[in-house]
Amino acid sequence: IDLYNPIFVHSDIGRGVLAIKRKGAKIDSKNICSSILEFLSQQVDGELCRVILPGFNYDYGKTRVYKPDSDPVQVGALPEWIRTNCEFNRSNVPFFSVLSKSKIELKKTKIINPFGPESIFGHLVSNDATIVLLGTGLCSLTFIHHVEEIVGKPCYRYKKSFPGQIINSKKEIYDCEYAMHVRPLGVNMDYDWKRLTDDLLLEGILNIDNDTQDLRYIKAQRLIEYWGNRLNDDPFYLLDTKSKAYFMDKTLSGSRRVQIEDYES
């Protein structure tokens, strides 16, 4: 990991603990999350301000209200513990917020696009961040949607708007315009995680720690460059065989994009 760049950490606490034990880290059995955070801090020279974690919460889709100060994190025990116990900031982005010690200033846009160039994922690329998979596999990688967006709007997903409100701790209410590409409703659409993992290992882009299989590193810039090139060659490169066959048919081999009207009344 580069000494001056941020890390973005996806984690599974059970396997993560075993991984950092194998790295020789001390684990306080009464405060496992604190031990993991201490380990992550050591990876970036003790500078906690360079550790970023997903603060994702998916309830906004139903409620159309996002409360960054009270909505629980739904993607793991570690970031939820950090949200409730550490003085980390949480970004004002419904669905795909992040937690960070430093306040990450992203460029304000009229419509929030969580996968666009001004998103946290764009921030990871421009700051040459390392994505850390601690106890979890490539299937945790939300960054994949940023790659799809930047390469040029995936033909197998359609854009959907989610207007709603953000309510902060002072009970101040802000209207928000929010739009992102989503998987078609009621359709089986999966990524070929095993093949994608094998390809990245072969290319030396996904790096496995010498001491444990459950600690893996990916440079954001290398990943977007590699996947971007592959998607330019084949717009369905990321999908598994069954999904690719379905969407090849529905998009006339990628010449048109699926439309929301076809899947949602």
Accessible surface in RSA format (square Angstrom, percent):
REM  Atomic radii and reference values for relative SASA: ProtOr
REM  Chains: A
REM  Algorithm: Lee & Richards
REM  Probe-radius: 1.40
REM  Slices: 20
REM RES _ NUM      All-atoms   Total-Side   Main-Chain    Non-polar    All polar
REM                ABS   REL    ABS   REL    ABS   REL    ABS   REL    ABS   REL
RES ILE A   1    76.88  43.7   8.20   6.1  68.68 165.5  14.26  10.3  62.61 169.9
RES ASP A   2    62.23  43.6  56.69  56.4   5.54  13.1  15.35  36.1  46.88  46.8
RES LEU A   3    89.97  50.1  84.62  60.5   5.35  13.5  84.62  59.4   5.35  14.4
RES TYR A   4   182.25  85.1 162.87  92.7  19.38  50.4 122.79  92.3  59.46  73.3
RES ASN A   5    32.83  22.6  32.37  31.3   0.47   1.1   1.17   2.8  31.66  30.6
RES PRO A   6    16.43  12.0  16.20  14.8   0.23   0.8  16.20  13.4   0.23   1.4
RES ILE A   7     0.04   0.0   0.04   0.0   0.00   0.0   0.04   0.0   0.00   0.0
RES PHE A   8     1.35   0.7   1.35   0.8   0.00   0.0   1.35   0.8   0.00   0.0
RES VAL A   9     0.53   0.3   0.00   0.0   0.53   1.3   0.00   0.0   0.53   1.4
RES HIS A  10    10.48   5.7   9.85   6.8   0.63   1.6   2.59   2.7   7.89   9.2
RES SER A  11    20.12  17.0   2.99   4.0  17.13  39.5   1.36   2.9  18.76  26.3
RES ASP A  12    64.08  44.9  58.88  58.6   5.20  12.3  11.51  27.1  52.57  52.4
RES ILE A  13    52.50  29.9  46.72  34.8   5.78  13.9  47.39  34.1   5.12  13.9
RES GLY A  14    44.91  55.4   0.00   N/A  44.91  55.4  39.45 108.3   5.45  12.2
RES ARG A  15   134.42  56.4 134.39  68.5   0.04   0.1  39.64  54.2  94.78  57.4
RES GLY A  16     0.19   0.2   0.00   N/A   0.19   0.2   0.19   0.5   0.00   0.0
RES VAL A  17    17.72  11.7  17.72  16.0   0.00   0.0  17.72  15.4   0.00   0.0
RES LEU A  18    88.25  49.1  87.55  62.6   0.70   1.8  87.82  61.7   0.43   1.2
RES ALA A  19     0.00   0.0   0.00   0.0   0.00   0.0   0.00   0.0   0.00   0.0
RES ILE A  20     0.00   0.0   0.00   0.0   0.00   0.0   0.00   0.0   0.00   0.0
RES LYS A  21   111.66  54.5  96.60  59.3  15.05  35.8  47.75  43.0  63.90  68.1
RES ARG A  22   134.02  56.3 106.05  54.1  27.97  66.6  45.34  62.0  88.68  53.7
RES LYS A  23    70.62  34.5  39.92  24.5  30.69  73.1  17.60  15.8  53.01  56.5
RES GLY A  24    63.75  78.6   0.00   N/A  63.75  78.6  35.95  98.7  27.80  62.3
RES ALA A  25    25.38  23.3   6.41   9.9  18.97  43.2  16.36  23.0   9.02  23.9
RES LYS A  26   190.77  93.1 170.06 104.3  20.70  49.3 123.07 110.8  67.69  72.1
RES ILE A  27    40.95  23.3  10.27   7.6  30.68  74.0  10.91   7.9  30.04  81.5
RES ASP A  28    76.55  53.6  67.04  66.7   9.51  22.5  31.35  73.8  45.20  45.1
RES SER A  29    95.75  80.9  73.64  98.3  22.11  50.9  46.68  99.4  49.07  68.7
RES LYS A  30   195.67  95.5 157.15  96.4  38.52  91.7 113.81 102.4  81.86  87.2
RES ASN A  31    54.63  37.7  51.77  50.0   2.85   6.9  11.55  27.8  43.08  41.6
RES ILE A  32    64.91  36.9  60.56  45.1   4.35  10.5  60.56  43.6   4.35  11.8
RES CYS A  33    13.99  10.6  12.75  14.2   1.24   2.9   0.79   2.0  13.20  14.2
RES SER A  34    43.85  37.1  41.37  55.2   2.49   5.7   4.48   9.5  39.37  55.2
RES SER A  35    11.56   9.8   3.63   4.9   7.92  18.3   6.01  12.8   5.54   7.8
RES ILE A  36     1.65   0.9   1.65   1.2   0.00   0.0   1.65   1.2   0.00   0.0
RES LEU A  37    14.47   8.1  14.45  10.3   0.02   0.1  14.45  10.1   0.02   0.1
RES GLU A  38    95.35  54.7  91.90  69.5   3.45   8.2  38.88  75.2  56.46  46.1
RES PHE A  39    10.15   5.1   8.82   5.5   1.33   3.5   9.86   6.0   0.29   0.8
RES LEU A  40     0.68   0.4   0.68   0.5   0.00   0.0   0.68   0.5   0.00   0.0
RES SER A  41    11.82  10.0  11.82  15.8   0.00   0.0   2.87   6.1   8.95  12.5
RES GLN A  42   105.88  59.2  83.34  60.9  22.54  53.7  33.67  71.7  72.21  54.8
RES GLN A  43    45.19  25.3  32.86  24.0  12.33  29.4   7.62  16.2  37.57  28.5
RES VAL A  44     0.00   0.0   0.00   0.0   0.00   0.0   0.00   0.0   0.00   0.0
RES ASP A  45    96.13  67.3  68.74  68.4  27.38  64.8   9.71  22.9  86.42  86.2
RES GLY A  46    50.32  62.1   0.00   N/A  50.32  62.1  23.92  65.6  26.41  59.1
RES GLU A  47    73.30  42.1  68.16  51.6   5.14  12.2  29.16  56.4  44.14  36.0
RES LEU A  48    48.05  26.8  44.75  32.0   3.30   8.3  44.75  31.4   3.30   8.9
RES CYS A  49    58.51  44.3  50.27  56.1   8.25  19.4  16.07  40.7  42.44  45.8
RES ARG A  50    21.27   8.9  19.88  10.1   1.39   3.3  21.22  29.0   0.05   0.0
RES VAL A  51     0.00   0.0   0.00   0.0   0.00   0.0   0.00   0.0   0.00   0.0
RES ILE A  52     3.76   2.1   3.76   2.8   0.00   0.0   3.76   2.7   0.00   0.0
RES LEU A  53     0.00   0.0   0.00   0.0   0.00   0.0   0.00   0.0   0.00   0.0
RES PRO A  54     3.58   2.6   3.58   3.3   0.00   0.0   3.58   3.0   0.00   0.0
RES GLY A  55     0.00   0.0   0.00   N/A   0.00   0.0   0.00   0.0   0.00   0.0
RES PHE A  56     3.21   1.6   3.21   2.0   0.00   0.0   3.21   1.9   0.00   0.0
RES ASN A  57     4.39   3.0   2.72   2.6   1.67   4.0   0.73   1.8   3.66   3.5
RES TYR A  58    99.25  46.3  91.73  52.2   7.52  19.6  74.61  56.1  24.64  30.4
RES ASP A  59    55.90  39.2  55.83  55.6   0.07   0.2  14.49  34.1  41.41  41.3
RES TYR A  60     3.25   1.5   2.16   1.2   1.09   2.8   2.16   1.6   1.09   1.3
RES GLY A  61    26.88  33.2   0.00   N/A  26.88  33.2  12.36  33.9  14.52  32.5
RES LYS A  62   183.21  89.4 148.96  91.4  34.25  81.6 113.64 102.3  69.57  74.1
RES THR A  63    80.15  57.0  56.16  56.9  23.98  57.2  62.85  84.4  17.29  26.1
RES ARG A  64    76.33  32.0  74.82  38.1   1.51   3.6  32.39  44.3  43.94  26.6
RES VAL A  65    43.33  28.5  38.17  34.6   5.16  12.4  38.17  33.2   5.16  14.0
RES TYR A  66     3.45   1.6   3.36   1.9   0.09   0.2   3.45   2.6   0.00   0.0
RES LYS A  67    86.36  42.1  86.36  53.0   0.00   0.0  28.90  26.0  57.46  61.2
RES PRO A  68     7.85   5.7   5.81   5.3   2.04   7.4   5.83   4.8   2.02  12.5
RES ASP A  69    82.46  57.8  57.06  56.8  25.41  60.1  22.19  52.2  60.28  60.1
RES SER A  70    65.75  55.6  51.02  68.1  14.73  33.9  45.22  96.3  20.53  28.8
RES ASP A  71    25.68  18.0  25.07  24.9   0.61   1.4   1.97   4.6  23.71  23.6
RES PRO A  72    61.92  45.1  61.92  56.4   0.00   0.0  61.92  51.1   0.00   0.0
RES VAL A  73     9.97   6.6   0.00   0.0   9.97  24.0   0.00   0.0   9.97  27.0
RES GLN A  74    79.13  44.2  46.84  34.2  32.29  76.9  30.17  64.2  48.96  37.1
RES VAL A  75    45.22  29.8  28.63  25.9  16.59  40.0  37.32  32.4   7.90  21.4
RES GLY A  76    33.34  41.1   0.00   N/A  33.34  41.1  23.12  63.5  10.21  22.9
RES ALA A  77    55.64  51.2  38.36  59.2  17.28  39.3  46.46  65.4   9.18  24.3
RES LEU A  78     0.73   0.4   0.25   0.2   0.47   1.2   0.25   0.2   0.47   1.3
RES PRO A  79     1.14   0.8   1.14   1.0   0.00   0.0   1.14   0.9   0.00   0.0
RES GLU A  80    43.88  25.2  43.88  33.2   0.00   0.0  30.42  58.8  13.46  11.0
RES TRP A  81    56.51  22.7  52.27  25.3   4.23   9.9  44.65  23.8  11.85  19.2
RES ILE A  82     0.00   0.0   0.00   0.0   0.00   0.0   0.00   0.0   0.00   0.0
RES ARG A  83    52.90  22.2  32.61  16.6  20.29  48.3   9.37  12.8  43.53  26.4
RES THR A  84    79.83  56.8  43.33  43.9  36.50  87.0  42.75  57.4  37.08  56.1
RES ASN A  85    90.30  62.3  52.22  50.5  38.08  91.7  12.75  30.7  77.54  75.0
RES CYS A  86    29.35  22.2  14.63  16.3  14.71  34.6  10.28  26.1  19.06  20.6
RES GLU A  87   152.88  87.8 134.75 101.9  18.13  43.2  57.81 111.8  95.07  77.6
RES PHE A  88    25.28  12.6   0.59   0.4  24.69  64.2   1.32   0.8  23.96  68.6
RES ASN A  89    50.59  34.9  45.07  43.6   5.52  13.3   9.86  23.7  40.73  39.4
RES ARG A  90    25.50  10.7   9.49   4.8  16.02  38.1   9.70  13.3  15.80   9.6
RES SER A  91    27.55  23.3  15.72  21.0  11.82  27.2  24.13  51.4   3.42   4.8
RES ASN A  92    86.99  60.0  78.26  75.6   8.73  21.0  17.58  42.3  69.41  67.1
RES VAL A  93    25.04  16.5  24.99  22.6   0.05   0.1  24.99  21.7   0.05   0.1
RES PRO A  94     0.00   0.0   0.00   0.0   0.00   0.0   0.00   0.0   0.00   0.0
RES PHE A  95    13.69   6.8  12.29   7.6   1.40   3.6  12.35   7.5   1.34   3.8
RES PHE A  96    19.58   9.8  17.84  11.0   1.74   4.5  17.84  10.8   1.74   5.0
RES SER A  97     1.09   0.9   1.07   1.4   0.02   0.0   0.33   0.7   0.76   1.1
RES VAL A  98     3.11   2.0   2.42   2.2   0.69   1.7   2.42   2.1   0.69   1.9
RES LEU A  99     1.19   0.7   1.19   0.8   0.00   0.0   1.19   0.8   0.00   0.0
RES SER A 100     3.58   3.0   3.58   4.8   0.00   0.0   0.07   0.2   3.51   4.9
RES LYS A 101    82.61  40.3  69.32  42.5  13.29  31.6  45.50  41.0  37.11  39.5
RES SER A 102    47.67  40.3  39.31  52.5   8.36  19.3  37.46  79.8  10.20  14.3
RES LYS A 103   138.07  67.4 117.29  72.0  20.77  49.5  81.99  73.8  56.07  59.7
RES ILE A 104    33.52  19.1  10.23   7.6  23.29  56.1  15.02  10.8  18.49  50.2
RES GLU A 105   128.10  73.5  99.95  75.6  28.15  67.0  60.21 116.5  67.88  55.4
RES LEU A 106    40.72  22.7  29.06  20.8  11.65  29.3  31.56  22.2   9.15  24.6
RES LYS A 107   146.41  71.4 124.48  76.4  21.93  52.2  83.85  75.5  62.56  66.6
RES LYS A 108   174.74  85.2 152.11  93.3  22.63  53.9 124.42 112.0  50.32  53.6
RES THR A 109    64.81  46.1  40.90  41.5  23.91  57.0  38.83  52.2  25.98  39.3
RES LYS A 110   190.01  92.7 157.31  96.5  32.70  77.9 120.28 108.3  69.73  74.3
RES ILE A 111    79.14  45.0  70.80  52.7   8.34  20.1  70.80  51.0   8.34  22.6
RES ILE A 112    35.37  20.1  34.74  25.9   0.64   1.5  35.37  25.5   0.00   0.0
RES ASN A 113    45.89  31.6  37.22  36.0   8.67  20.9  18.52  44.6  27.37  26.5
RES PRO A 114     3.44   2.5   0.22   0.2   3.22  11.7   2.93   2.4   0.50   3.1
RES PHE A 115     3.55   1.8   3.55   2.2   0.00   0.0   3.55   2.2   0.00   0.0
RES GLY A 116     2.29   2.8   0.00   N/A   2.29   2.8   2.29   6.3   0.00   0.0
RES PRO A 117    93.90  68.4  78.50  71.6  15.40  56.0  80.39  66.4  13.51  83.9
RES GLU A 118    67.04  38.5  58.79  44.5   8.25  19.6  20.20  39.1  46.84  38.2
RES SER A 119     8.99   7.6   1.81   2.4   7.17  16.5   8.19  17.4   0.79   1.1
RES ILE A 120     7.72   4.4   6.39   4.8   1.32   3.2   6.39   4.6   1.32   3.6
RES PHE A 121     0.03   0.0   0.03   0.0   0.00   0.0   0.03   0.0   0.00   0.0
RES GLY A 122     9.00  11.1   0.00   N/A   9.00  11.1   5.46  15.0   3.55   7.9
RES HIS A 123    44.18  24.1  38.93  27.1   5.25  13.4  26.68  27.5  17.50  20.4
RES LEU A 124     0.19   0.1   0.19   0.1   0.00   0.0   0.19   0.1   0.00   0.0
RES VAL A 125    29.70  19.5  29.70  26.9   0.00   0.0  29.70  25.8   0.00   0.0
RES SER A 126    87.15  73.6  52.78  70.4  34.37  79.2  49.50 105.4  37.65  52.7
RES ASN A 127    56.32  38.8  49.72  48.1   6.60  15.9   7.53  18.1  48.80  47.2
RES ASP A 128    39.40  27.6  39.40  39.2   0.00   0.0  10.33  24.3  29.07  29.0
RES ALA A 129     0.00   0.0   0.00   0.0   0.00   0.0   0.00   0.0   0.00   0.0
RES THR A 130     2.81   2.0   2.81   2.9   0.00   0.0   2.24   3.0   0.57   0.9
RES ILE A 131     0.31   0.2   0.31   0.2   0.00   0.0   0.31   0.2   0.00   0.0
RES VAL A 132     2.04   1.3   2.04   1.9   0.00   0.0   2.04   1.8   0.00   0.0
RES LEU A 133     0.44   0.2   0.31   0.2   0.13   0.3   0.31   0.2   0.13   0.3
RES LEU A 134     0.66   0.4   0.66   0.5   0.00   0.0   0.66   0.5   0.00   0.0
RES GLY A 135     2.78   3.4   0.00   N/A   2.78   3.4   0.18   0.5   2.60   5.8
RES THR A 136    29.71  21.1  15.31  15.5  14.41  34.3  11.62  15.6  18.09  27.3
RES GLY A 137    31.82  39.2   0.00   N/A  31.82  39.2  24.33  66.8   7.48  16.8
RES LEU A 138     7.05   3.9   0.72   0.5   6.33  15.9   0.72   0.5   6.33  17.0
RES CYS A 139    82.34  62.3  59.08  65.9  23.26  54.7  13.23  33.5  69.11  74.5
RES SER A 140    35.60  30.1  19.05  25.4  16.54  38.1  18.32  39.0  17.28  24.2
RES LEU A 141     2.26   1.3   0.02   0.0   2.24   5.6   0.92   0.6   1.35   3.6
RES THR A 142    15.90  11.3  11.74  11.9   4.16   9.9   7.39   9.9   8.52  12.9
RES PHE A 143     1.24   0.6   1.10   0.7   0.14   0.4   1.10   0.7   0.14   0.4
RES ILE A 144     1.93   1.1   1.93   1.4   0.00   0.0   1.93   1.4   0.00   0.0
RES HIS A 145    27.29  14.9  27.29  19.0   0.00   0.0   3.05   3.1  24.24  28.2
RES HIS A 146     3.73   2.0   3.73   2.6   0.00   0.0   0.83   0.9   2.90   3.4
RES VAL A 147     0.00   0.0   0.00   0.0   0.00   0.0   0.00   0.0   0.00   0.0
RES GLU A 148     3.48   2.0   0.07   0.1   3.41   8.1   1.67   3.2   1.81   1.5
RES GLU A 149    14.77   8.5   8.77   6.6   6.00  14.3   1.72   3.3  13.05  10.7
RES ILE A 150    75.65  43.0  51.18  38.1  24.47  59.0  53.60  38.6  22.04  59.8
RES VAL A 151    51.25  33.7  21.32  19.3  29.93  72.1  27.70  24.1  23.55  63.9
RES GLY A 152    48.75  60.1   0.00   N/A  48.75  60.1  25.24  69.3  23.51  52.7
RES LYS A 153   107.29  52.3  99.40  61.0   7.90  18.8  69.29  62.4  38.00  40.5
RES PRO A 154    11.68   8.5   1.54   1.4  10.14  36.9  11.65   9.6   0.03   0.2
RES CYS A 155    14.33  10.8  11.29  12.6   3.04   7.1  10.72  27.2   3.61   3.9
RES TYR A 156     1.53   0.7   1.53   0.9   0.00   0.0   0.80   0.6   0.73   0.9
RES ARG A 157    14.18   6.0  14.18   7.2   0.00   0.0   0.00   0.0  14.18   8.6
RES TYR A 158     4.70   2.2   4.59   2.6   0.11   0.3   4.70   3.5   0.00   0.0
RES LYS A 159   123.35  60.2 110.30  67.7  13.04  31.1  61.09  55.0  62.26  66.3
RES LYS A 160    48.98  23.9  46.60  28.6   2.38   5.7  18.37  16.5  30.61  32.6
RES SER A 161    66.56  56.2  53.02  70.8  13.54  31.2  25.72  54.8  40.84  57.2
RES PHE A 162    14.00   7.0  14.00   8.7   0.00   0.0  14.00   8.5   0.00   0.0
RES PRO A 163    65.22  47.5  60.02  54.7   5.21  18.9  60.34  49.8   4.88  30.4
RES GLY A 164    14.03  17.3   0.00   N/A  14.03  17.3   9.42  25.8   4.61  10.3
RES GLN A 165    65.73  36.8  65.73  48.0   0.00   0.0  11.16  23.8  54.56  41.4
RES ILE A 166    12.82   7.3  12.82   9.6   0.00   0.0  12.82   9.2   0.00   0.0
RES ILE A 167    27.85  15.9  26.23  19.5   1.63   3.9  26.23  18.9   1.63   4.4
RES ASN A 168    36.28  25.0  31.91  30.8   4.37  10.5  18.15  43.7  18.13  17.5
RES SER A 169    77.89  65.8  51.57  68.8  26.32  60.6  35.53  75.7  42.36  59.3
RES LYS A 170   158.78  77.5 131.99  81.0  26.78  63.8  85.69  77.1  73.08  77.8
RES LYS A 171   162.68  79.4 147.53  90.5  15.15  36.1 103.23  92.9  59.45  63.3
RES GLU A 172    75.35  43.3  69.37  52.5   5.98  14.2  31.36  60.7  44.00  35.9
RES ILE A 173   101.25  57.6  71.22  53.1  30.03  72.4  71.22  51.3  30.03  81.5
RES TYR A 174   118.09  55.1 114.81  65.3   3.28   8.5  90.50  68.0  27.60  34.0
RES ASP A 175   123.19  86.3  93.68  93.2  29.51  69.8  36.07  84.9  87.12  86.9
RES CYS A 176    11.51   8.7   4.60   5.1   6.91  16.2   9.80  24.8   1.71   1.8
RES GLU A 177    86.64  49.7  83.46  63.1   3.17   7.6  29.05  56.2  57.59  47.0
RES TYR A 178     1.54   0.7   0.00   0.0   1.54   4.0   0.00   0.0   1.54   1.9
RES ALA A 179     5.21   4.8   3.58   5.5   1.64   3.7   3.58   5.0   1.64   4.3
RES MET A 180    20.28  10.5  17.10  11.3   3.18   7.6  19.83  16.9   0.45   0.6
RES HIS A 181     5.28   2.9   1.67   1.2   3.61   9.2   1.67   1.7   3.61   4.2
RES VAL A 182    21.04  13.8  19.94  18.1   1.10   2.7  21.04  18.3   0.00   0.0
RES ARG A 183   101.60  42.7  94.63  48.2   6.97  16.6  42.44  58.0  59.16  35.9
RES PRO A 184     1.13   0.8   0.00   0.0   1.13   4.1   0.00   0.0   1.13   7.0
RES LEU A 185   113.05  63.0 104.10  74.5   8.95  22.5 106.11  74.5   6.94  18.7
RES GLY A 186    85.10 104.9   0.00   N/A  85.10 104.9  43.52 119.4  41.58  93.1
RES VAL A 187    29.47  19.4  13.56  12.3  15.92  38.4  17.67  15.4  11.81  32.0
RES ASN A 188    75.89  52.3  57.60  55.7  18.29  44.0  35.22  84.8  40.68  39.3
RES MET A 189     1.78   0.9   0.00   0.0   1.78   4.2   0.00   0.0   1.78   2.4
RES ASP A 190    62.92  44.1  62.45  62.2   0.47   1.1  11.01  25.9  51.91  51.8
RES TYR A 191    14.08   6.6   6.36   3.6   7.72  20.1   6.36   4.8   7.72   9.5
RES ASP A 192    32.65  22.9  30.34  30.2   2.32   5.5   2.84   6.7  29.81  29.7
RES TRP A 193    64.32  25.8  61.04  29.5   3.29   7.7  47.02  25.1  17.30  28.1
RES LYS A 194   151.20  73.8 141.36  86.7   9.84  23.4 119.55 107.6  31.65  33.7
RES ARG A 195    77.17  32.4  73.27  37.3   3.90   9.3  58.30  79.7  18.88  11.4
RES LEU A 196     0.00   0.0   0.00   0.0   0.00   0.0   0.00   0.0   0.00   0.0
RES THR A 197    23.60  16.8  23.60  23.9   0.00   0.0  17.41  23.4   6.19   9.4
RES ASP A 198    63.06  44.2  57.40  57.1   5.66  13.4  26.57  62.5  36.49  36.4
RES ASP A 199    27.89  19.5  26.93  26.8   0.96   2.3   2.84   6.7  25.05  25.0
RES LEU A 200     0.00   0.0   0.00   0.0   0.00   0.0   0.00   0.0   0.00   0.0
RES LEU A 201    67.72  37.7  50.67  36.2  17.05  42.9  50.93  35.8  16.79  45.2
RES LEU A 202   155.52  86.6 124.27  88.9  31.25  78.6 129.65  91.1  25.87  69.6
RES GLU A 203    83.55  48.0  66.54  50.3  17.01  40.5   6.10  11.8  77.45  63.2
RES GLY A 204    31.84  39.3   0.00   N/A  31.84  39.3  27.05  74.2   4.79  10.7
RES ILE A 205     6.40   3.6   4.79   3.6   1.60   3.9   5.15   3.7   1.25   3.4
RES LEU A 206     4.42   2.5   0.74   0.5   3.68   9.3   0.74   0.5   3.68   9.9
RES ASN A 207    70.44  48.6  67.49  65.2   2.94   7.1  21.97  52.9  48.47  46.9
RES ILE A 208    52.43  29.8  29.44  21.9  22.99  55.4  29.71  21.4  22.72  61.7
RES ASP A 209    20.37  14.3   9.93   9.9  10.44  24.7   5.30  12.5  15.07  15.0
RES ASN A 210   156.67 108.0 116.37 112.5  40.30  97.0  30.89  74.4 125.78 121.6
RES ASP A 211    79.04  55.4  56.47  56.2  22.58  53.4  11.11  26.2  67.93  67.7
RES THR A 212     6.80   4.8   0.00   0.0   6.80  16.2   6.20   8.3   0.60   0.9
RES GLN A 213   118.86  66.5 113.67  83.1   5.20  12.4  54.57 116.2  64.29  48.8
RES ASP A 214    23.28  16.3  20.89  20.8   2.39   5.6   2.38   5.6  20.90  20.8
RES LEU A 215     1.11   0.6   1.11   0.8   0.00   0.0   1.11   0.8   0.00   0.0
RES ARG A 216    43.83  18.4  43.83  22.3   0.00   0.0   3.07   4.2  40.77  24.7
RES TYR A 217    37.03  17.3  37.01  21.1   0.02   0.0  31.78  23.9   5.25   6.5
RES ILE A 218     0.50   0.3   0.00   0.0   0.50   1.2   0.49   0.4   0.01   0.0
RES LYS A 219    44.76  21.8  44.32  27.2   0.44   1.0  44.24  39.8   0.52   0.6
RES ALA A 220     0.00   0.0   0.00   0.0   0.00   0.0   0.00   0.0   0.00   0.0
RES GLN A 221    75.01  41.9  72.31  52.8   2.71   6.4  19.83  42.2  55.19  41.9
RES ARG A 222   111.42  46.8 108.90  55.5   2.52   6.0  43.23  59.1  68.19  41.3
RES LEU A 223     0.00   0.0   0.00   0.0   0.00   0.0   0.00   0.0   0.00   0.0
RES ILE A 224    27.52  15.7  24.67  18.4   2.85   6.9  24.67  17.8   2.85   7.7
RES GLU A 225   116.59  66.9 107.35  81.2   9.24  22.0  40.23  77.8  76.36  62.3
RES TYR A 226    30.33  14.2  27.69  15.8   2.64   6.9  28.21  21.2   2.12   2.6
RES TRP A 227     0.00   0.0   0.00   0.0   0.00   0.0   0.00   0.0   0.00   0.0
RES GLY A 228     7.79   9.6   0.00   N/A   7.79   9.6   7.79  21.4   0.00   0.0
RES ASN A 229    82.70  57.0  80.26  77.6   2.44   5.9  20.21  48.6  62.49  60.4
RES ARG A 230    83.42  35.0  82.77  42.2   0.65   1.5  14.21  19.4  69.21  41.9
RES LEU A 231    12.12   6.8   7.22   5.2   4.90  12.3   7.22   5.1   4.90  13.2
RES ASN A 232   110.29  76.1  77.17  74.6  33.12  79.7  26.35  63.4  83.94  81.1
RES ASP A 233   119.45  83.7  84.40  84.0  35.05  82.9  28.89  68.0  90.56  90.3
RES ASP A 234    39.56  27.7  38.23  38.1   1.32   3.1  23.60  55.6  15.95  15.9
RES PRO A 235    58.72  42.8  54.39  49.6   4.33  15.7  56.27  46.5   2.44  15.2
RES PHE A 236     2.86   1.4   2.41   1.5   0.44   1.2   2.41   1.5   0.44   1.3
RES TYR A 237    11.80   5.5   9.28   5.3   2.52   6.6  11.80   8.9   0.00   0.0
RES LEU A 238     0.00   0.0   0.00   0.0   0.00   0.0   0.00   0.0   0.00   0.0
RES LEU A 239     1.98   1.1   0.00   0.0   1.98   5.0   0.00   0.0   1.98   5.3
RES ASP A 240    34.38  24.1  34.34  34.2   0.04   0.1  15.50  36.5  18.88  18.8
RES THR A 241   115.11  81.9 107.80 109.3   7.30  17.4  80.71 108.4  34.40  52.0
RES LYS A 242   149.95  73.2 140.30  86.1   9.65  23.0  97.18  87.5  52.77  56.2
RES SER A 243     0.56   0.5   0.00   0.0   0.56   1.3   0.56   1.2   0.00   0.0
RES LYS A 244    68.68  33.5  68.68  42.1   0.00   0.0  34.43  31.0  34.25  36.5
RES ALA A 245    64.85  59.6  49.77  76.8  15.09  34.3  57.34  80.8   7.51  19.9
RES TYR A 246    72.82  34.0  64.53  36.7   8.29  21.6  64.46  48.4   8.36  10.3
RES PHE A 247     0.00   0.0   0.00   0.0   0.00   0.0   0.00   0.0   0.00   0.0
RES MET A 248    73.62  38.1  70.77  46.8   2.85   6.8  66.32  56.4   7.30   9.7
RES ASP A 249   102.04  71.5  87.37  87.0  14.67  34.7  28.95  68.1  73.09  72.9
RES LYS A 250    88.19  43.0  81.99  50.3   6.20  14.8  29.07  26.2  59.13  63.0
RES THR A 251     0.00   0.0   0.00   0.0   0.00   0.0   0.00   0.0   0.00   0.0
RES LEU A 252   117.34  65.4 105.75  75.7  11.60  29.2 112.59  79.1   4.75  12.8
RES SER A 253    75.94  64.2  56.20  75.0  19.73  45.5  27.75  59.1  48.19  67.5
RES GLY A 254    26.32  32.5   0.00   N/A  26.32  32.5   1.99   5.5  24.33  54.5
RES SER A 255    91.79  77.6  48.91  65.3  42.89  98.8  52.80 112.4  39.00  54.6
RES ARG A 256    93.45  39.2  84.44  43.0   9.01  21.5  40.87  55.9  52.58  31.9
RES ARG A 257    56.77  23.8  50.24  25.6   6.53  15.5  32.58  44.5  24.19  14.7
RES VAL A 258     2.80   1.8   1.54   1.4   1.27   3.1   1.58   1.4   1.22   3.3
RES GLN A 259    80.77  45.2  80.00  58.5   0.76   1.8  21.74  46.3  59.03  44.8
RES ILE A 260    50.90  29.0  49.72  37.0   1.17   2.8  49.72  35.8   1.17   3.2
RES GLU A 261   127.53  73.2 102.97  77.9  24.56  58.5  65.72 127.1  61.81  50.5
RES ASP A 262    90.48  63.4  55.42  55.2  35.06  82.9  23.26  54.7  67.22  67.0
RES TYR A 263    41.45  19.4  16.79   9.6  24.66  64.2  22.39  16.8  19.06  23.5
RES GLU A 264    35.76  20.5  23.98  18.1  11.78  28.0  11.46  22.2  24.30  19.8
RES SER A 265   164.27 138.8  85.44 114.0  78.82 181.6  86.32 183.8  77.95 109.2
END  Absolute sums over single chains surface
CHAIN  1 A    12998.6      10306.2       2692.4       6818.8       6179.8
END  Absolute sums over all chains
TOTAL         12998.6      10306.2       2692.4       6818.8       6179.8
